[in-house]
Amino acid sequence: MIVNCQNIKAYHGAQLVLEDVNLDIQQGERIGLIGRNGSGKSTLLQLIAGRLRPDAGQLTVRKGTRIGYLTQIPAEFEGRTVYDVLALGHQELLECRLKMTQLEKLMSEPGVSDGPDRLAGWLEQYAALQEKFEREGGYELDAVIERVADGLRIDRGRYTQTYATLSGGEKTRINLASQLIRKPELLLLDEPTNHLDLHGVEWLEDYLTQYDGSCLVVSHDRYFLDRVVTKIVELEDGESESYFTNYTGYMKEKETRLLQQFADYQEQQKKIKKMTETIKQLEAWGRIGGNEKFFRRAASMQKALDRMEKLKRPVLEAKSADFGLTQADRSGRKVVTLEGIGKSYGNRKLLDAVDGALAYGDKVMLIGKNGSGKSTLFKLIL
């Protein structure tokens, strides 16, 4: 077992976010963490990553476990290049390679053979560094980086670009690639499919299904969860419920559980109502006849009722927001018309001669690869 959470409670300020969360992550498990916005999904990831501490309960992580954590808000790396961030989990290997390069330069200088003892020392250092570099996969590092970068459509030409100059979506993709390249024993991914095009999502699905480690994924993409995870953990009202299936199986199993829980709740309510009526009747008989026996029976039944573990009423359908939007008068049929639209950033032409129209009532999906200009077109329309 890599992670074990028992009766976890966590507050965000004065607000109780998690009340009674129980979760375990086994070696090789791929778990989908779901719940409504604000249910505590990101909080639970931060607790497991060690960035927050639970206010109550017990959380244990197997000693020595390397954890990779992708947040929704991309981390900042001042002064680093894209390649630096991609290789962030292999700093020792990069330092090892740098020392080897420095030694190679020293040993290639003219007159180095004049100091045989010094050369022998350099050769001994180089051999030790080379052995470590090879043992820890240094010679395969660039191939691993390129494989992940290609899968997530990260152009090699941008390796030398400063990370801080990237857009939010590009930073998220770089951070995701960086975590995958590290190959930790446990991956914590918060909405990893955000900012990925269809190719990137499909590549990530294949990568995670073949991943040797464990992963806990927060996602609202039911198709992604269906293809990747084998277990669903739902957070609702501060509590957790586990389903050993994918998202489609979870939907079916949850419906069955809810119907059974509602039937149990109704049955208990009937019993409570009957007991309450009986208590009132016994007390009335005691007052009429002056018989203490009726009061004792009523008190005994009241104690039994108080000791009964009350079932919570299951929510069969969550409330949805009602914004009260009403249709206003429209001025015409055409909403947007595009004719020969072009847009460039520096020497890079992003849009060229784009034509199109959006009519009243149309529902249009805009698709394309990352960097094809989807967001730019939205901004132009606005």
ZILINFEN-V997820 format. One record per backbone hydrogen bond with DSSP energy under -1.0 kcal/mol. CO is the residue of the C=O (numbers start at 1). NH is the residue of the N-H. E is the energy in kcal/mol with one decimal. If there is no record, write none. Layout:
co=CO nh=NH e=E
co=CO nh=NH e=E
This chain:
co=2 nh=62 e=-3.2
co=3 nh=25 e=-2.4
co=4 nh=60 e=-2.5
co=5 nh=23 e=-1.8
co=6 nh=58 e=-2.4
co=8 nh=21 e=-1.5
co=9 nh=55 e=-2.2
co=9 nh=56 e=-1.5
co=10 nh=17 e=-2.3
co=10 nh=18 e=-2.0
co=12 nh=15 e=-1.7
co=15 nh=12 e=-3.2
co=18 nh=10 e=-2.6
co=20 nh=240 e=-1.1
co=21 nh=8 e=-2.4
co=23 nh=5 e=-3.7
co=25 nh=2 e=-2.7
co=25 nh=3 e=-1.4
co=26 nh=29 e=-1.9
co=29 nh=215 e=-2.5
co=30 nh=230 e=-2.7
co=30 nh=231 e=-1.0
co=31 nh=217 e=-3.2
co=32 nh=233 e=-2.9
co=34 nh=235 e=-2.5
co=36 nh=39 e=-1.9
co=40 nh=44 e=-2.3
co=41 nh=45 e=-1.9
co=42 nh=46 e=-2.2
co=43 nh=47 e=-2.0
co=44 nh=48 e=-2.2
co=45 nh=49 e=-2.4
co=46 nh=51 e=-2.2
co=46 nh=52 e=-1.3
co=56 nh=9 e=-2.2
co=58 nh=6 e=-2.7
co=60 nh=4 e=-2.4
co=62 nh=65 e=-1.9
co=66 nh=186 e=-1.9
co=68 nh=188 e=-3.5
co=70 nh=190 e=-1.8
co=77 nh=80 e=-1.5
co=80 nh=163 e=-2.8
co=81 nh=85 e=-1.8
co=82 nh=86 e=-2.3
co=83 nh=87 e=-2.3
co=85 nh=88 e=-1.4
co=87 nh=90 e=-2.2
co=90 nh=94 e=-2.1
co=91 nh=95 e=-2.6
co=92 nh=96 e=-2.3
co=93 nh=97 e=-2.7
co=94 nh=98 e=-2.2
co=95 nh=99 e=-2.3
co=96 nh=100 e=-2.1
co=97 nh=101 e=-2.3
co=98 nh=102 e=-2.3
co=99 nh=103 e=-2.4
co=100 nh=104 e=-2.6
co=101 nh=105 e=-2.0
co=102 nh=106 e=-2.1
co=103 nh=107 e=-2.8
co=106 nh=109 e=-1.2
co=109 nh=112 e=-1.4
co=111 nh=114 e=-1.5
co=112 nh=115 e=-1.4
co=115 nh=119 e=-2.4
co=116 nh=120 e=-2.4
co=117 nh=121 e=-1.8
co=118 nh=122 e=-2.1
co=119 nh=123 e=-2.6
co=120 nh=124 e=-2.0
co=121 nh=125 e=-2.2
co=122 nh=126 e=-2.8
co=123 nh=127 e=-2.3
co=124 nh=128 e=-1.9
co=125 nh=129 e=-2.5
co=126 nh=130 e=-2.8
co=127 nh=131 e=-2.1
co=128 nh=132 e=-2.0
co=129 nh=133 e=-2.7
co=130 nh=134 e=-2.4
co=131 nh=135 e=-2.5
co=132 nh=136 e=-2.1
co=133 nh=138 e=-3.3
co=134 nh=137 e=-1.4
co=140 nh=144 e=-2.3
co=141 nh=145 e=-2.6
co=142 nh=146 e=-2.5
co=143 nh=147 e=-2.1
co=144 nh=148 e=-2.1
co=145 nh=149 e=-2.8
co=146 nh=150 e=-2.6
co=147 nh=151 e=-1.9
co=148 nh=152 e=-1.9
co=149 nh=154 e=-3.3
co=150 nh=153 e=-1.2
co=155 nh=158 e=-2.0
co=156 nh=159 e=-1.7
co=158 nh=161 e=-1.5
co=159 nh=83 e=-2.5
co=161 nh=82 e=-1.9
co=162 nh=165 e=-1.5
co=163 nh=166 e=-1.9
co=167 nh=171 e=-2.4
co=168 nh=172 e=-2.0
co=169 nh=173 e=-1.9
co=170 nh=174 e=-2.3
co=171 nh=175 e=-2.7
co=172 nh=176 e=-2.5
co=173 nh=177 e=-2.5
co=174 nh=178 e=-2.5
co=175 nh=179 e=-2.0
co=176 nh=180 e=-2.2
co=177 nh=181 e=-2.5
co=178 nh=182 e=-1.4
co=185 nh=214 e=-2.9
co=186 nh=68 e=-2.9
co=187 nh=216 e=-2.9
co=188 nh=70 e=-3.2
co=189 nh=218 e=-3.2
co=191 nh=194 e=-1.3
co=193 nh=196 e=-1.8
co=197 nh=201 e=-2.4
co=198 nh=202 e=-2.4
co=199 nh=203 e=-2.5
co=200 nh=204 e=-2.5
co=201 nh=205 e=-2.4
co=202 nh=206 e=-2.1
co=203 nh=207 e=-2.5
co=204 nh=208 e=-2.7
co=205 nh=209 e=-2.0
co=206 nh=210 e=-1.0
co=214 nh=187 e=-2.6
co=215 nh=31 e=-2.9
co=216 nh=189 e=-2.4
co=217 nh=33 e=-3.4
co=218 nh=191 e=-2.5
co=220 nh=222 e=-1.0
co=221 nh=225 e=-2.2
co=222 nh=226 e=-2.2
co=223 nh=227 e=-1.6
co=224 nh=228 e=-1.5
co=225 nh=229 e=-1.7
co=231 nh=32 e=-3.0
co=232 nh=243 e=-3.0
co=233 nh=34 e=-2.4
co=234 nh=241 e=-1.8
co=236 nh=239 e=-1.9
co=238 nh=19 e=-2.4
co=238 nh=20 e=-2.2
co=239 nh=236 e=-2.7
co=241 nh=234 e=-2.9
co=243 nh=232 e=-3.3
co=243 nh=245 e=-1.8
co=246 nh=250 e=-2.3
co=247 nh=251 e=-2.2
co=248 nh=252 e=-1.7
co=249 nh=253 e=-2.7
co=250 nh=254 e=-3.1
co=251 nh=255 e=-1.7
co=252 nh=256 e=-1.9
co=253 nh=257 e=-2.6
co=254 nh=258 e=-3.1
co=255 nh=259 e=-2.3
co=256 nh=260 e=-2.0
co=257 nh=261 e=-3.1
co=258 nh=262 e=-2.7
co=259 nh=263 e=-2.0
co=260 nh=264 e=-2.6
co=261 nh=265 e=-2.5
co=262 nh=266 e=-2.5
co=263 nh=267 e=-2.2
co=264 nh=268 e=-2.4
co=265 nh=269 e=-2.5
co=266 nh=270 e=-2.0
co=267 nh=271 e=-1.8
co=268 nh=272 e=-2.8
co=269 nh=273 e=-2.5
co=270 nh=274 e=-2.3
co=271 nh=275 e=-2.6
co=272 nh=276 e=-2.5
co=273 nh=277 e=-2.3
co=274 nh=278 e=-2.3
co=275 nh=279 e=-2.4
co=276 nh=280 e=-2.2
co=277 nh=281 e=-2.2
co=278 nh=282 e=-2.6
co=279 nh=283 e=-2.3
co=280 nh=284 e=-2.0
co=281 nh=285 e=-2.6
co=282 nh=286 e=-2.3
co=283 nh=287 e=-2.0
co=284 nh=288 e=-2.3
co=285 nh=289 e=-3.0
co=286 nh=290 e=-1.5
co=292 nh=296 e=-2.1
co=293 nh=297 e=-2.1
co=294 nh=298 e=-2.2
co=295 nh=299 e=-2.6
co=296 nh=300 e=-2.5
co=297 nh=301 e=-2.2
co=298 nh=302 e=-2.1
co=299 nh=303 e=-2.0
co=300 nh=304 e=-1.8
co=301 nh=305 e=-2.0
co=302 nh=306 e=-2.3
co=303 nh=307 e=-2.1
co=333 nh=360 e=-3.0
co=336 nh=358 e=-3.0
co=338 nh=356 e=-2.2
co=341 nh=354 e=-2.5
co=343 nh=350 e=-2.2
co=343 nh=351 e=-2.1
co=345 nh=348 e=-1.9
co=348 nh=345 e=-2.9
co=351 nh=343 e=-2.2
co=354 nh=341 e=-2.4
co=356 nh=338 e=-3.7
co=358 nh=335 e=-2.7
co=358 nh=336 e=-2.0
co=359 nh=362 e=-2.2
co=369 nh=372 e=-1.9
co=373 nh=377 e=-2.3
co=374 nh=378 e=-1.9
co=375 nh=379 e=-2.4
co=376 nh=380 e=-2.2
co=377 nh=381 e=-2.2
co=378 nh=382 e=-2.3
